[in-house]
Amino acid sequence: MHALEWDWWDRFREARVFLYRLPEEPFTSYDETAGYWVAREPVEPLEVVEIPDLLEEHRRAGIELRVTENLWPLWEAVIESTLEFSGIRLRNARPPL
């Protein structure tokens, strides 16, 4: 599931997003839960693809998207659960309620 605040909706819909297909080598897992992979040397992409409609890409990939006034109530529920999670970009969220 991905979640964002309504304040970011227009930016989400207007974003130009590019997918970089990279070779598996020399990447290693940095944070398995968050899905971070790092390479300690420069890597040339095998392919660069523009994602024309990020909302449609979520639908196609089967990723649930939640839009809320404030992320903190959802975040509190997630961190108290048994789910694995990542909170990247929470610094951009509205202050907690």
C-alpha positions as CSV (number, residue, x, y, z in Angstrom):
1,M,0.0,0.0,0.0
2,H,1.1,3.6,-0.7
3,A,-0.3,6.5,1.1
4,L,-0.2,10.3,0.6
5,E,-1.8,13.4,2.0
6,W,-4.4,15.3,-0.1
7,D,-2.0,18.3,-0.1
8,W,0.3,16.2,-2.4
9,W,-2.4,15.0,-4.7
10,D,-1.9,17.5,-7.5
11,R,1.9,16.9,-7.4
12,F,1.3,13.2,-7.5
13,R,-0.9,13.5,-10.6
14,E,1.4,15.9,-12.4
15,A,4.7,14.2,-11.6
16,R,7.0,13.0,-14.3
17,V,8.3,9.7,-13.1
18,F,11.0,7.6,-14.8
19,L,11.8,3.9,-14.2
20,Y,15.4,3.0,-14.6
21,R,16.0,-0.7,-15.3
22,L,19.4,-1.6,-13.9
23,P,21.6,-4.7,-14.0
24,E,21.4,-6.9,-10.8
25,E,25.2,-6.7,-10.3
26,P,26.7,-4.9,-8.3
27,F,23.6,-4.1,-6.1
28,T,23.2,-5.5,-2.6
29,S,20.2,-5.2,-0.2
30,Y,20.6,-2.3,2.2
31,D,17.2,-2.4,3.9
32,E,15.1,-5.4,2.9
33,T,11.9,-4.1,4.5
34,A,12.1,-0.7,2.7
35,G,13.3,-2.3,-0.5
36,Y,16.5,-0.3,-0.7
37,W,19.3,-1.7,-2.9
38,V,22.6,0.1,-3.3
39,A,25.7,-0.1,-5.5
40,R,29.0,1.2,-4.4
41,E,30.1,2.0,-8.0
42,P,28.5,3.8,-10.9
43,V,25.9,1.8,-12.8
44,E,24.6,2.5,-16.3
45,P,20.8,1.9,-16.8
46,L,19.8,-0.9,-19.2
47,E,16.6,1.0,-20.0
48,V,14.9,4.3,-19.0
49,V,11.1,4.3,-19.2
50,E,8.8,7.2,-18.5
51,I,5.6,6.4,-16.5
52,P,3.0,8.5,-18.1
53,D,0.2,8.1,-15.5
54,L,1.3,7.2,-12.0
55,L,-2.2,6.5,-10.8
56,E,-2.8,4.1,-13.6
57,E,0.5,2.4,-12.9
58,H,-0.6,1.8,-9.3
59,R,-3.9,0.2,-10.6
60,R,-2.0,-1.9,-13.1
61,A,0.5,-3.1,-10.5
62,G,-2.3,-3.8,-7.9
63,I,-0.9,-1.3,-5.4
64,E,-3.5,0.1,-3.1
65,L,-3.2,3.9,-2.9
66,R,-4.7,5.8,0.1
67,V,-5.2,9.5,0.2
68,T,-5.8,11.1,3.6
69,E,-5.8,14.5,5.2
70,N,-3.0,13.5,7.6
71,L,-0.7,10.5,7.5
72,W,0.0,10.2,11.2
73,P,-3.1,8.2,12.3
74,L,-2.4,5.7,9.6
75,W,1.3,5.6,10.4
76,E,0.6,5.0,14.1
77,A,-1.7,2.0,13.2
78,V,1.0,0.6,10.9
79,I,3.9,0.8,13.4
80,E,1.7,-0.9,16.1
81,S,0.9,-3.8,13.7
82,T,2.9,-6.8,12.7
83,L,3.3,-5.4,9.1
84,E,6.7,-4.7,7.6
85,F,6.8,-1.0,6.7
86,S,8.8,1.9,5.5
87,G,8.1,5.5,6.3
88,I,10.2,7.3,3.6
89,R,9.2,10.9,3.1
90,L,7.3,11.2,6.4
91,R,9.3,14.4,7.0
92,N,7.1,15.9,4.2
93,A,3.9,15.0,6.1
94,R,1.7,17.5,8.0
95,P,2.5,17.8,11.7
96,P,0.8,15.0,13.7
97,L,-2.7,15.7,14.9
